[in-house]
Amino acid sequence: MYASGKYSSRGPALIPRMKTKHRIYYITLFSVVLLGLIATGMFQFWPHSIESTTEWTLEKGSVHDAPLIRLPGSSPIPERGDLSCRMHTCFDVYRCGYNPKNRIKVYIYPLQRFVDELGVPISSTGLSREYNDLLSAISDSDFYTDDVTRACLFIPSIDVLNQNSLRIRETAQALAMLPRWDKGMNHLLFNMLPGGPPDYNTALDVPRDRALLAGGGFSTWTYRQGYDVGIPVYSPLSADVVLPERQPGPRRYFILSSQTAIHREYRAELERLKEENGESLLLLDKCSNLSQGAALARKRCYKGQVYDYPQILQESSFCVVLRGARLGQAALSDVLQAGCVPVILADSYILPFSEVLDWKRASVVIPEEKLSEMYTILKSIPHRQVEEMQRQAHWFWEAYFSSMKAIGLTTLQIINDRIYPYAARTYEQWNNPPVVKWSSVNSPLFLPLIPPRAPGFTAVILTYDRVESLFRVITEISKVPSLAKLLVVWNNQNKSPPEESLWPKVGVPLKVVRTKDNKLSNRFFPYDEIETEAVLAIDDDIIMLTSDELQFGYEVWREFPDRLVGYPGRLHLWDHEMGKWKYESEWTNEVSMVLTGAAFYHKYFNYLYTYKMPGDIKNWVDAHMNCEDIAMNFLVANITGKAPIKVTPRKKFKCPECTAIDGLSLDQTHMVERSECINKFASVFGTMPLKVVEHRADPVLYKDDFPEKLKSFPNIGSL
């Protein structure tokens, strides 16, 4: 039976109804218990780590507030260090994984104070200012992560920069106690002063298992190629002394030696060189007549005369950096800061960041046994090369040596490049000062995908004094439909350009640029006035080219924007009897160069010629007033691996106004110099990049028997 009358909408009538105030109480109690259970579960099972820290910084607490860790005497000690370690054997790259930014993540262990069983610290100095600056810089960088599970590289907060302040055994035990140590896998240690008396080993003596070492005194015996990183020995003077800017060039002294405590045999050899070469060599030592103190480190003396250090380094072209008890010397940093070219005499020394830096561009390395020949060796270096080395030396210091931040981040970038080689910095990015903004300049290799900023081409005319011929060239070029602008490079510093009213009237903008020096390389400078992608380089005596020939040349360049497209063709040949390259200008069936006296090219190559030309080629061209066109052919062929394109068949480019006085090409020594240029450039490039081809570009219907009105370019010169 159903007792339907006994039920209501709230439940059976047989169950006594709870009072409202009691119901609220139990509901609240149940809710609190339920929330507590949920929170407990989340805490137990939600991913977290006791090693995580929000950010590594000392501002949140002093060193004395760091947790104290007591090392048991029986704590394990890492192995000495595996000299066979390489990135593929002792480094787990899978920890780094893939990320869109191609950047490793670095975790810094929280600061701790390690003491032995008796409470004695493992280090006499604790955390040095330099190491604090290093860790702080890393924690502020894009490399840093506070999530230990995402880290690719681990850096202990244990300061091992100076081995003299460490207790070797206890420091090794402290490293082994790090939660993620795992025999040093993916751990990085920074050390600048390795070894100790009497041996002064060239690598940190602290046992470290498989950890990477960024060391400041590696020799070829202790450096693990492609695994360890050679770093500079930081000089405190770099931060405390601001040197005035000094332009490269000749200086008061030719060679300067400023190191103290040099081995007596080296000191004797330097004194002998001083006797032979007199005032051109300045030999300094510590000052014995001054009171001891911090100021003494900033003074050097010679026969009672006191010099300010490191300011005196700016007064010399070359500065000697000799090995001391340790291979790595802080003097190297001081010398670079002064823009003085370091002369390094330290056999087997691994130069800082030598994995990526080209030290031949900024220093001279001489074997110790040839110290007696140092003066002769340095005298053989051309003045222009010395100036480039001075400029490069100062830039190396500014970019990679000037602070602990620079040293630390450079080290991480090198490791980053190993792990993500496809996104690594190039040789040019590591070694070339960033003097050019490339963001607005497109490489011609990608032009088919990128529309040009401005249509047409800019004609760049290099001129000196042939005004009448120049005006005729301007008049003829102005007839070309695709001409966008005329740029006249006035290369005569002793004479002003004609007045504006005397110039030909043309339908495009005409701009005159006056140069500071009479250099052939001025024609390839990346002038701001060049807004088009295409550039026509043309001499002021090329008056025989018609507007049809110029327009056709531009049309060919549009199809091949990464090539040199020009009119006068030339060839390089190998002379078997002389055993060297020869320049050939006679009419042949082959061509490997087109002269830039009349040639189209992409403006990108102006930047490469001005700022990226290898070796001293650019200076060679300016000094010899010849071969800038050959240099441009070498550059483009080396970059693209392609031959130039010759257009239209003109056999000779005759210049009626030219005479033997002002015509460079009529000089009797011209052909000999051109051959010398080819051999010089091939030596600098280390190869022969020029390609020989057997074709040229002519308009369709050029030789066909059709009416002229059917031809797009009827006014093409004949053979």
FIVEX-743962 format. One record per residue (C-alpha): residue number from 1; residue in three letters; chain; x, y, z. Coordinates in steps of 0.5 Angstrom, whole numbers, plus 500, padded with zeros to 3 digits. Layout:
<rs>
{r NUM ala A {X Y Z}}
...
</rs>
This chain:
<rs>
{r 1 met A {500 500 500}}
{r 2 tyr A {502 507 499}}
{r 3 ala A {501 512 504}}
{r 4 ser A {501 518 499}}
{r 5 gly A {498 523 504}}
{r 6 lys A {504 522 508}}
{r 7 tyr A {509 525 503}}
{r 8 ser A {510 532 502}}
{r 9 ser A {515 536 497}}
{r 10 arg A {521 536 502}}
{r 11 gly A {521 529 504}}
{r 12 pro A {517 524 508}}
{r 13 ala A {513 526 514}}
{r 14 leu A {516 521 518}}
{r 15 ile A {523 524 518}}
{r 16 pro A {523 530 523}}
{r 17 arg A {524 537 520}}
{r 18 met A {531 540 522}}
{r 19 lys A {531 547 525}}
{r 20 thr A {533 552 520}}
{r 21 lys A {539 554 525}}
{r 22 his A {542 547 526}}
{r 23 arg A {541 546 518}}
{r 24 ile A {546 552 517}}
{r 25 tyr A {551 550 522}}
{r 26 tyr A {552 543 519}}
{r 27 ile A {552 545 512}}
{r 28 thr A {557 550 514}}
{r 29 leu A {561 545 518}}
{r 30 phe A {561 540 512}}
{r 31 ser A {563 546 507}}
{r 32 val A {569 547 511}}
{r 33 val A {571 540 512}}
{r 34 leu A {570 539 504}}
{r 35 leu A {574 545 502}}
{r 36 gly A {580 543 507}}
{r 37 leu A {580 536 504}}
{r 38 ile A {580 539 497}}
{r 39 ala A {586 544 499}}
{r 40 thr A {590 538 502}}
{r 41 gly A {589 534 496}}
{r 42 met A {592 540 491}}
{r 43 phe A {598 541 496}}
{r 44 gln A {599 533 496}}
{r 45 phe A {599 532 488}}
{r 46 trp A {600 539 485}}
{r 47 pro A {606 539 481}}
{r 48 his A {611 543 485}}
{r 49 ser A {619 543 488}}
{r 50 ile A {622 545 494}}
{r 51 glu A {628 547 490}}
{r 52 ser A {624 553 486}}
{r 53 thr A {625 560 488}}
{r 54 thr A {622 566 485}}
{r 55 glu A {628 570 483}}
{r 56 trp A {636 569 485}}
{r 57 thr A {638 576 488}}
{r 58 leu A {641 578 494}}
{r 59 glu A {637 584 495}}
{r 60 lys A {632 579 499}}
{r 61 gly A {637 578 504}}
{r 62 ser A {644 578 506}}
{r 63 val A {649 573 505}}
{r 64 his A {649 572 513}}
{r 65 asp A {641 570 512}}
{r 66 ala A {643 565 508}}
{r 67 pro A {641 558 510}}
{r 68 leu A {647 554 514}}
{r 69 ile A {649 547 511}}
{r 70 arg A {654 543 515}}
{r 71 leu A {658 538 511}}
{r 72 pro A {659 531 514}}
{r 73 gly A {666 529 514}}
{r 74 ser A {664 523 510}}
{r 75 ser A {660 527 505}}
{r 76 pro A {662 524 498}}
{r 77 ile A {667 527 494}}
{r 78 pro A {666 528 486}}
{r 79 glu A {671 525 481}}
{r 80 arg A {677 529 479}}
{r 81 gly A {674 531 472}}
{r 82 asp A {673 527 466}}
{r 83 leu A {678 530 460}}
{r 84 ser A {674 526 455}}
{r 85 cys A {668 530 456}}
{r 86 arg A {665 533 450}}
{r 87 met A {658 536 449}}
{r 88 his A {655 529 446}}
{r 89 thr A {658 525 452}}
{r 90 cys A {657 529 458}}
{r 91 phe A {652 534 457}}
{r 92 asp A {644 532 456}}
{r 93 val A {642 536 451}}
{r 94 tyr A {635 533 452}}
{r 95 arg A {634 537 458}}
{r 96 cys A {634 543 453}}
{r 97 gly A {629 541 449}}
{r 98 tyr A {626 545 443}}
{r 99 asn A {623 552 444}}
{r 100 pro A {621 557 439}}
{r 101 lys A {626 562 442}}
{r 102 asn A {632 557 441}}
{r 103 arg A {635 559 448}}
{r 104 ile A {637 555 454}}
{r 105 lys A {634 556 461}}
{r 106 val A {639 557 466}}
{r 107 tyr A {637 555 474}}
{r 108 ile A {641 558 479}}
{r 109 tyr A {641 555 486}}
{r 110 pro A {639 559 492}}
{r 111 leu A {644 562 496}}
{r 112 gln A {647 557 502}}
{r 113 arg A {653 558 507}}
{r 114 phe A {657 551 507}}
{r 115 val A {661 549 513}}
{r 116 asp A {665 543 515}}
{r 117 glu A {663 539 522}}
{r 118 leu A {667 544 526}}
{r 119 gly A {663 550 523}}
{r 120 val A {669 553 519}}
{r 121 pro A {666 556 512}}
{r 122 ile A {669 552 506}}
{r 123 ser A {671 559 503}}
{r 124 ser A {675 565 506}}
{r 125 thr A {671 570 502}}
{r 126 gly A {664 567 502}}
{r 127 leu A {661 571 496}}
{r 128 ser A {665 575 492}}
{r 129 arg A {663 582 489}}
{r 130 glu A {664 579 482}}
{r 131 tyr A {661 573 483}}
{r 132 asn A {655 576 486}}
{r 133 asp A {655 581 479}}
{r 134 leu A {655 575 475}}
{r 135 leu A {649 571 478}}
{r 136 ser A {645 577 478}}
{r 137 ala A {646 579 471}}
{r 138 ile A {644 572 469}}
{r 139 ser A {638 572 473}}
{r 140 asp A {636 579 470}}
{r 141 ser A {637 576 463}}
{r 142 asp A {633 572 458}}
{r 143 phe A {637 565 460}}
{r 144 tyr A {634 565 467}}
{r 145 thr A {629 561 470}}
{r 146 asp A {626 560 477}}
{r 147 asp A {623 553 475}}
{r 148 val A {628 548 476}}
{r 149 thr A {624 543 472}}
{r 150 arg A {625 547 466}}
{r 151 ala A {632 548 467}}
{r 152 cys A {637 546 461}}
{r 153 leu A {644 549 465}}
{r 154 phe A {645 549 473}}
{r 155 ile A {649 554 476}}
{r 156 pro A {651 553 483}}
{r 157 ser A {651 559 488}}
{r 158 ile A {658 557 491}}
{r 159 asp A {663 562 489}}
{r 160 val A {669 558 485}}
{r 161 leu A {672 564 482}}
{r 162 asn A {679 565 486}}
{r 163 gln A {681 558 488}}
{r 164 asn A {686 561 493}}
{r 165 ser A {680 563 497}}
{r 166 leu A {677 555 497}}
{r 167 arg A {678 549 501}}
{r 168 ile A {679 544 495}}
{r 169 arg A {676 538 499}}
{r 170 glu A {670 541 502}}
{r 171 thr A {668 545 496}}
{r 172 ala A {668 539 492}}
{r 173 gln A {663 536 498}}
{r 174 ala A {659 542 497}}
{r 175 leu A {658 541 490}}
{r 176 ala A {656 534 491}}
{r 177 met A {651 536 495}}
{r 178 leu A {647 540 490}}
{r 179 pro A {640 537 489}}
{r 180 arg A {641 536 482}}
{r 181 trp A {648 535 481}}
{r 182 asp A {648 528 478}}
{r 183 lys A {655 527 477}}
{r 184 gly A {656 534 475}}
{r 185 met A {651 533 469}}
{r 186 asn A {649 540 465}}
{r 187 his A {652 544 471}}
{r 188 leu A {657 550 469}}
{r 189 leu A {662 553 474}}
{r 190 phe A {666 559 473}}
{r 191 asn A {673 560 475}}
{r 192 met A {678 565 473}}
{r 193 leu A {684 564 478}}
{r 194 pro A {686 557 478}}
{r 195 gly A {691 553 481}}
{r 196 gly A {695 555 487}}
{r 197 pro A {703 555 489}}
{r 198 pro A {707 552 487}}
{r 199 asp A {704 548 481}}
{r 200 tyr A {699 553 479}}
{r 201 asn A {695 548 475}}
{r 202 thr A {691 551 469}}
{r 203 ala A {684 549 471}}
{r 204 leu A {680 549 477}}
{r 205 asp A {683 543 482}}
{r 206 val A {676 542 485}}
{r 207 pro A {674 535 483}}
{r 208 arg A {668 537 479}}
{r 209 asp A {665 530 476}}
{r 210 arg A {663 532 469}}
{r 211 ala A {661 539 470}}
{r 212 leu A {663 544 465}}
{r 213 leu A {668 549 466}}
{r 214 ala A {668 557 464}}
{r 215 gly A {676 558 466}}
{r 216 gly A {680 564 466}}
{r 217 gly A {687 560 465}}
{r 218 phe A {686 554 460}}
{r 219 ser A {692 551 457}}
{r 220 thr A {692 546 451}}
{r 221 trp A {693 541 456}}
{r 222 thr A {687 542 460}}
{r 223 tyr A {682 545 455}}
{r 224 arg A {676 540 453}}
{r 225 gln A {675 543 446}}
{r 226 gly A {668 544 445}}
{r 227 tyr A {666 543 452}}
{r 228 asp A {669 548 456}}
{r 229 val A {669 555 455}}
{r 230 gly A {675 560 456}}
{r 231 ile A {674 566 459}}
{r 232 pro A {678 572 461}}
{r 233 val A {681 574 468}}
{r 234 tyr A {676 580 470}}
{r 235 ser A {680 586 472}}
{r 236 pro A {677 591 477}}
{r 237 leu A {680 597 474}}
{r 238 ser A {676 596 468}}
{r 239 ala A {670 598 472}}
{r 240 asp A {673 603 477}}
{r 241 val A {677 607 471}}
{r 242 val A {674 610 465}}
{r 243 leu A {679 612 460}}
{r 244 pro A {678 617 455}}
{r 245 glu A {676 615 448}}
{r 246 arg A {682 615 444}}
{r 247 gln A {682 614 436}}
{r 248 pro A {686 609 433}}
{r 249 gly A {693 611 430}}
{r 250 pro A {700 612 431}}
{r 251 arg A {702 613 439}}
{r 252 arg A {707 616 443}}
{r 253 tyr A {710 609 444}}
{r 254 phe A {711 603 439}}
{r 255 ile A {711 597 445}}
{r 256 leu A {710 598 452}}
{r 257 ser A {710 593 458}}
{r 258 ser A {707 594 464}}
{r 259 gln A {706 588 468}}
{r 260 thr A {710 587 474}}
{r 261 ala A {713 581 477}}
{r 262 ile A {715 578 470}}
{r 263 his A {720 572 470}}
{r 264 arg A {727 575 471}}
{r 265 glu A {729 572 464}}
{r 266 tyr A {723 575 460}}
{r 267 arg A {725 582 464}}
{r 268 ala A {732 581 462}}
{r 269 glu A {730 580 455}}
{r 270 leu A {725 586 455}}
{r 271 glu A {731 590 458}}
{r 272 arg A {735 588 452}}
{r 273 leu A {730 590 447}}
{r 274 lys A {729 597 450}}
{r 275 glu A {737 598 450}}
{r 276 glu A {737 597 442}}
{r 277 asn A {730 601 440}}
{r 278 gly A {731 606 445}}
{r 279 glu A {725 611 447}}
{r 280 ser A {720 607 442}}
{r 281 leu A {719 602 447}}
{r 282 leu A {717 603 455}}
{r 283 leu A {719 598 460}}
{r 284 leu A {715 599 466}}
{r 285 asp A {715 596 473}}
{r 286 lys A {712 597 480}}
{r 287 cys A {714 603 484}}
{r 288 ser A {718 602 490}}
{r 289 asn A {718 609 492}}
{r 290 leu A {711 609 493}}
{r 291 ser A {707 607 500}}
{r 292 gln A {703 601 499}}
{r 293 gly A {696 601 498}}
{r 294 ala A {690 601 493}}
{r 295 ala A {693 607 489}}
{r 296 leu A {700 603 488}}
{r 297 ala A {696 598 483}}
{r 298 arg A {694 604 479}}
{r 299 lys A {702 606 478}}
{r 300 arg A {707 604 474}}
{r 301 cys A {715 607 474}}
{r 302 tyr A {721 607 470}}
{r 303 lys A {727 610 473}}
{r 304 gly A {724 614 478}}
{r 305 gln A {718 617 473}}
{r 306 val A {711 615 475}}
{r 307 tyr A {706 613 470}}
{r 308 asp A {698 613 471}}
{r 309 tyr A {696 606 470}}
{r 310 pro A {692 604 466}}
{r 311 gln A {692 610 462}}
{r 312 ile A {699 610 460}}
{r 313 leu A {697 604 456}}
{r 314 gln A {693 608 451}}
{r 315 glu A {700 612 449}}
{r 316 ser A {702 605 446}}
{r 317 ser A {701 602 439}}
{r 318 phe A {703 595 442}}
{r 319 cys A {702 592 449}}
{r 320 val A {706 586 452}}
{r 321 val A {702 581 455}}
{r 322 leu A {707 576 458}}
{r 323 arg A {705 569 462}}
{r 324 gly A {706 570 469}}
{r 325 ala A {705 564 475}}
{r 326 arg A {698 563 471}}
{r 327 leu A {697 563 464}}
{r 328 gly A {691 568 464}}
{r 329 gln A {693 575 466}}
{r 330 ala A {688 581 468}}
{r 331 ala A {693 585 464}}
{r 332 leu A {690 583 457}}
{r 333 ser A {683 586 459}}
{r 334 asp A {686 593 461}}
{r 335 val A {690 593 454}}
{r 336 leu A {684 591 450}}
{r 337 gln A {680 597 454}}
{r 338 ala A {686 602 452}}
{r 339 gly A {685 600 445}}
{r 340 cys A {692 598 445}}
{r 341 val A {694 591 441}}
{r 342 pro A {696 586 445}}
{r 343 val A {702 582 444}}
{r 344 ile A {701 575 447}}
{r 345 leu A {707 571 449}}
{r 346 ala A {704 565 453}}
{r 347 asp A {705 558 450}}
{r 348 ser A {699 554 450}}
{r 349 tyr A {694 559 453}}
{r 350 ile A {687 558 450}}
{r 351 leu A {685 565 449}}
{r 352 pro A {678 568 452}}
{r 353 phe A {672 566 448}}
{r 354 ser A {677 563 442}}
{r 355 glu A {671 559 440}}
{r 356 val A {668 565 437}}
{r 357 leu A {673 570 437}}
{r 358 asp A {678 571 431}}
{r 359 trp A {684 574 435}}
{r 360 lys A {688 575 429}}
{r 361 arg A {684 581 428}}
{r 362 ala A {685 584 435}}
{r 363 ser A {692 581 437}}
{r 364 val A {699 579 435}}
{r 365 val A {701 572 438}}
{r 366 ile A {708 570 439}}
{r 367 pro A {712 564 441}}
{r 368 glu A {715 565 448}}
{r 369 glu A {722 563 445}}
{r 370 lys A {721 569 439}}
{r 371 leu A {721 574 445}}
{r 372 ser A {728 577 442}}
{r 373 glu A {724 578 435}}
{r 374 met A {718 581 438}}
{r 375 tyr A {720 588 435}}
{r 376 thr A {722 586 428}}
{r 377 ile A {715 582 428}}
{r 378 leu A {711 588 430}}
{r 379 lys A {715 593 425}}
{r 380 ser A {713 589 419}}
{r 381 ile A {705 590 420}}
{r 382 pro A {702 595 416}}
{r 383 his A {700 602 419}}
{r 384 arg A {693 601 417}}
{r 385 gln A {692 594 419}}
{r 386 val A {695 596 426}}
{r 387 glu A {689 601 426}}
{r 388 glu A {684 596 425}}
{r 389 met A {687 592 430}}
{r 390 gln A {687 597 435}}
{r 391 arg A {679 599 433}}
{r 392 gln A {678 591 434}}
{r 393 ala A {681 590 441}}
{r 394 his A {677 596 444}}
{r 395 trp A {671 593 441}}
{r 396 phe A {673 586 444}}
{r 397 trp A {673 589 451}}
{r 398 glu A {667 593 450}}
{r 399 ala A {663 587 448}}
{r 400 tyr A {666 581 452}}
{r 401 phe A {671 584 457}}
{r 402 ser A {668 590 460}}
{r 403 ser A {664 587 466}}
{r 404 met A {662 580 469}}
{r 405 lys A {655 581 466}}
{r 406 ala A {659 581 459}}
{r 407 ile A {663 575 461}}
{r 408 gly A {657 571 464}}
{r 409 leu A {652 572 458}}
{r 410 thr A {658 571 453}}
{r 411 thr A {659 564 456}}
{r 412 leu A {652 562 456}}
{r 413 gln A {651 565 449}}
{r 414 ile A {657 560 446}}
{r 415 ile A {654 554 450}}
{r 416 asn A {647 556 447}}
{r 417 asp A {650 556 440}}
{r 418 arg A {652 549 441}}
{r 419 ile A {646 547 443}}
{r 420 tyr A {642 550 438}}
{r 421 pro A {647 551 432}}
{r 422 tyr A {642 552 427}}
{r 423 ala A {640 559 430}}
{r 424 ala A {647 560 432}}
{r 425 arg A {651 567 431}}
{r 426 thr A {655 568 425}}
{r 427 tyr A {662 569 425}}
{r 428 glu A {661 576 423}}
{r 429 gln A {656 577 429}}
{r 430 trp A {661 575 434}}
{r 431 asn A {667 579 431}}
{r 432 asn A {664 585 427}}
{r 433 pro A {662 591 431}}
{r 434 pro A {655 593 429}}
{r 435 val A {656 599 425}}
{r 436 val A {651 598 420}}
{r 437 lys A {643 598 421}}
{r 438 trp A {641 592 416}}
{r 439 ser A {634 592 418}}
{r 440 ser A {632 596 412}}
{r 441 val A {636 593 407}}
{r 442 asn A {634 586 404}}
{r 443 ser A {639 581 401}}
{r 444 pro A {638 580 394}}
{r 445 leu A {638 572 395}}
{r 446 phe A {631 574 397}}
{r 447 leu A {628 579 393}}
{r 448 pro A {623 575 389}}
{r 449 leu A {619 575 395}}
{r 450 ile A {620 582 397}}
{r 451 pro A {617 588 393}}
{r 452 pro A {622 594 393}}
{r 453 arg A {622 600 397}}
{r 454 ala A {622 604 390}}
{r 455 pro A {622 602 383}}
{r 456 gly A {627 603 378}}
{r 457 phe A {634 604 379}}
{r 458 thr A {639 610 382}}
{r 459 ala A {645 612 377}}
{r 460 val A {651 613 382}}
{r 461 ile A {656 617 377}}
{r 462 leu A {664 617 380}}
{r 463 thr A {667 623 378}}
{r 464 tyr A {673 628 379}}
{r 465 asp A {674 633 374}}
{r 466 arg A {671 631 367}}
{r 467 val A {665 636 368}}
{r 468 glu A {664 636 360}}
{r 469 ser A {664 629 360}}
{r 470 leu A {660 628 366}}
{r 471 phe A {654 632 363}}
{r 472 arg A {654 628 357}}
{r 473 val A {653 622 361}}
{r 474 ile A {648 625 365}}
{r 475 thr A {644 627 359}}
{r 476 glu A {644 620 356}}
{r 477 ile A {642 617 362}}
{r 478 ser A {636 621 364}}
{r 479 lys A {633 618 357}}
{r 480 val A {632 611 361}}
{r 481 pro A {625 610 363}}
{r 482 ser A {627 606 369}}
{r 483 leu A {632 612 372}}
{r 484 ala A {629 614 379}}
{r 485 lys A {635 618 381}}
{r 486 leu A {642 621 379}}
{r 487 leu A {647 621 385}}
{r 488 val A {654 624 383}}
{r 489 val A {659 622 387}}
{r 490 trp A {664 628 387}}
{r 491 asn A {671 626 389}}
{r 492 asn A {675 632 388}}
{r 493 gln A {677 635 395}}
{r 494 asn A {680 641 391}}
{r 495 lys A {675 643 387}}
{r 496 ser A {668 645 388}}
{r 497 pro A {662 642 383}}
{r 498 pro A {659 647 378}}
{r 499 glu A {654 651 380}}
{r 500 glu A {647 648 380}}
{r 501 ser A {645 653 374}}
{r 502 leu A {650 649 370}}
{r 503 trp A {648 642 371}}
{r 504 pro A {643 639 365}}
{r 505 lys A {636 639 366}}
{r 506 val A {633 632 368}}
{r 507 gly A {626 630 370}}
{r 508 val A {629 626 376}}
{r 509 pro A {632 628 382}}
{r 510 leu A {639 630 382}}
{r 511 lys A {644 630 388}}
{r 512 val A {651 631 389}}
{r 513 val A {655 628 394}}
{r 514 arg A {662 631 396}}
{r 515 thr A {667 626 399}}
{r 516 lys A {672 627 404}}
{r 517 asp A {678 623 401}}
{r 518 asn A {679 621 394}}
{r 519 lys A {678 614 394}}
{r 520 leu A {675 609 389}}
{r 521 ser A {671 606 394}}
{r 522 asn A {667 612 395}}
{r 523 arg A {663 609 389}}
{r 524 phe A {660 603 393}}
{r 525 phe A {659 607 400}}
{r 526 pro A {651 606 402}}
{r 527 tyr A {649 613 401}}
{r 528 asp A {642 614 404}}
{r 529 glu A {640 617 398}}
{r 530 ile A {640 611 395}}
{r 531 glu A {633 608 396}}
{r 532 thr A {632 604 390}}
{r 533 glu A {634 596 390}}
{r 534 ala A {638 597 384}}
{r 535 val A {644 601 383}}
{r 536 leu A {647 603 376}}
{r 537 ala A {655 604 377}}
{r 538 ile A {658 608 372}}
{r 539 asp A {664 612 370}}
{r 540 asp A {664 619 368}}
{r 541 asp A {667 618 361}}
{r 542 ile A {662 612 359}}
{r 543 ile A {658 616 354}}
{r 544 met A {657 611 349}}
{r 545 leu A {652 607 352}}
{r 546 thr A {645 608 349}}
{r 547 ser A {638 609 353}}
{r 548 asp A {636 602 350}}
{r 549 glu A {642 599 352}}
{r 550 leu A {642 601 359}}
{r 551 gln A {634 600 360}}
{r 552 phe A {635 593 357}}
{r 553 gly A {641 592 362}}
{r 554 tyr A {636 594 368}}
{r 555 glu A {631 589 365}}
{r 556 val A {636 583 366}}
{r 557 trp A {638 585 373}}
{r 558 arg A {631 585 375}}
{r 559 glu A {631 577 373}}
{r 560 phe A {638 576 376}}
{r 561 pro A {638 581 382}}
{r 562 asp A {643 577 386}}
{r 563 arg A {648 578 380}}
{r 564 leu A {653 583 377}}
{r 565 val A {650 585 370}}
{r 566 gly A {654 590 366}}
{r 567 tyr A {657 591 359}}
{r 568 pro A {665 591 359}}
{r 569 gly A {667 584 360}}
{r 570 arg A {673 581 363}}
{r 571 leu A {677 575 364}}
{r 572 his A {682 572 369}}
{r 573 leu A {687 566 367}}
{r 574 trp A {692 562 370}}
{r 575 asp A {699 563 368}}
{r 576 his A {702 556 368}}
{r 577 glu A {709 559 367}}
{r 578 met A {709 565 372}}
{r 579 gly A {705 560 377}}
{r 580 lys A {699 566 378}}
{r 581 trp A {693 569 376}}
{r 582 lys A {693 574 370}}
{r 583 tyr A {688 579 368}}
{r 584 glu A {685 579 361}}
{r 585 ser A {681 584 357}}
{r 586 glu A {682 582 350}}
{r 587 trp A {675 580 347}}
{r 588 thr A {674 572 348}}
{r 589 asn A {669 567 348}}
{r 590 glu A {669 567 356}}
{r 591 val A {668 572 362}}
{r 592 ser A {669 572 369}}
{r 593 met A {668 579 371}}
{r 594 val A {664 585 369}}
{r 595 leu A {667 592 370}}
{r 596 thr A {663 597 375}}
{r 597 gly A {665 603 370}}
{r 598 ala A {658 601 367}}
{r 599 ala A {654 595 371}}
{r 600 phe A {648 594 375}}
{r 601 tyr A {648 591 382}}
{r 602 his A {643 591 388}}
{r 603 lys A {645 596 394}}
{r 604 tyr A {646 590 399}}
{r 605 phe A {653 589 396}}
{r 606 asn A {655 597 398}}
{r 607 tyr A {654 595 405}}
{r 608 leu A {658 589 404}}
{r 609 tyr A {663 592 400}}
{r 610 thr A {664 598 405}}
{r 611 tyr A {663 594 412}}
{r 612 lys A {664 587 411}}
{r 613 met A {670 586 405}}
{r 614 pro A {675 581 408}}
{r 615 gly A {682 583 410}}
{r 616 asp A {685 589 408}}
{r 617 ile A {682 589 400}}
{r 618 lys A {679 596 401}}
{r 619 asn A {685 599 404}}
{r 620 trp A {689 596 398}}
{r 621 val A {684 599 393}}
{r 622 asp A {684 606 396}}
{r 623 ala A {692 606 396}}
{r 624 his A {693 603 389}}
{r 625 met A {687 607 386}}
{r 626 asn A {685 601 382}}
{r 627 cys A {681 595 382}}
{r 628 glu A {675 597 386}}
{r 629 asp A {671 593 380}}
{r 630 ile A {675 587 381}}
{r 631 ala A {674 587 389}}
{r 632 met A {666 588 388}}
{r 633 asn A {666 582 383}}
{r 634 phe A {670 578 388}}
{r 635 leu A {665 580 393}}
{r 636 val A {659 578 389}}
{r 637 ala A {662 572 387}}
{r 638 asn A {664 569 394}}
{r 639 ile A {657 571 397}}
{r 640 thr A {653 568 391}}
{r 641 gly A {657 563 388}}
{r 642 lys A {655 565 381}}
{r 643 ala A {658 569 375}}
{r 644 pro A {656 576 373}}
{r 645 ile A {652 577 367}}
{r 646 lys A {655 581 361}}
{r 647 val A {649 584 357}}
{r 648 thr A {650 587 349}}
{r 649 pro A {656 586 345}}
{r 650 arg A {660 592 345}}
{r 651 lys A {667 590 344}}
{r 652 lys A {671 596 346}}
{r 653 phe A {669 602 351}}
{r 654 lys A {672 608 347}}
{r 655 cys A {673 615 351}}
{r 656 pro A {674 620 346}}
{r 657 glu A {676 625 351}}
{r 658 cys A {681 621 355}}
{r 659 thr A {688 622 355}}
{r 660 ala A {694 619 358}}
{r 661 ile A {694 624 363}}
{r 662 asp A {687 623 366}}
{r 663 gly A {685 616 364}}
{r 664 leu A {687 611 369}}
{r 665 ser A {686 605 364}}
{r 666 leu A {691 608 359}}
{r 667 asp A {697 608 364}}
{r 668 gln A {702 603 362}}
{r 669 thr A {702 599 368}}
{r 670 his A {695 598 369}}
{r 671 met A {694 591 366}}
{r 672 val A {700 589 371}}
{r 673 glu A {697 592 377}}
{r 674 arg A {690 589 375}}
{r 675 ser A {694 582 375}}
{r 676 glu A {697 584 382}}
{r 677 cys A {690 585 385}}
{r 678 ile A {687 579 382}}
{r 679 asn A {693 575 386}}
{r 680 lys A {692 579 392}}
{r 681 phe A {685 578 393}}
{r 682 ala A {685 571 392}}
{r 683 ser A {690 570 397}}
{r 684 val A {686 574 402}}
{r 685 phe A {679 570 400}}
{r 686 gly A {683 564 401}}
{r 687 thr A {680 561 394}}
{r 688 met A {678 564 387}}
{r 689 pro A {671 565 387}}
{r 690 leu A {670 568 380}}
{r 691 lys A {666 564 376}}
{r 692 val A {668 563 368}}
{r 693 val A {662 563 363}}
{r 694 glu A {661 563 356}}
{r 695 his A {654 567 355}}
{r 696 arg A {651 574 355}}
{r 697 ala A {644 577 355}}
{r 698 asp A {642 580 348}}
{r 699 pro A {635 582 347}}
{r 700 val A {630 578 343}}
{r 701 leu A {630 579 336}}
{r 702 tyr A {636 583 337}}
{r 703 lys A {639 580 330}}
{r 704 asp A {633 577 327}}
{r 705 asp A {631 580 320}}
{r 706 phe A {625 584 323}}
{r 707 pro A {623 591 322}}
{r 708 glu A {626 596 328}}
{r 709 lys A {619 598 330}}
{r 710 leu A {618 590 332}}
{r 711 lys A {624 590 337}}
{r 712 ser A {623 593 344}}
{r 713 phe A {631 595 344}}
{r 714 pro A {632 597 337}}
{r 715 asn A {638 602 339}}
{r 716 ile A {643 597 341}}
{r 717 gly A {650 598 339}}
{r 718 ser A {653 593 334}}
{r 719 leu A {660 589 334}}
</rs>
